Amino acid sequence: MQVLWILFRLVFSIFITGSTEGLSFSDFIKTLENTNMHCDIKSDFVKFYFGKDCSKHVDYSEFPQLLKGLIAENAKSAFIACDTENTGYISTENFYTIILR
């Protein structure tokens, strides 16, 4: 468990760029732009962590939960992108691709 928290601390330091207030929305978006992760910036997920006006900072104690939520949000976005006919279903191949991301 200790290793997991060290990993979270390392990833947190990658996301924040010199801020002492925690992770800002702009740093969050800048970091995501350098990954294959996607996030709808108007989603409830973003509003929950950064506030309606995106002015709130996420501190280290909230960061592990933010990462878990980001993974779920990314999977949701990928599912929606694959469900082109809005049926609520995707192919097995698309599901497999999403899971392996």
Secondary structure, DSSP 8 states (H G I E B T S, - for coil): -HHHHHHHHHHHHHH-SS-SS-B-HHHHHHHHTTSS----TTSHHHHHHH-TTS---B-TTTHHHHHHHHHHHHHHHHHHHH-TT-SS---HHHHHHHHH-
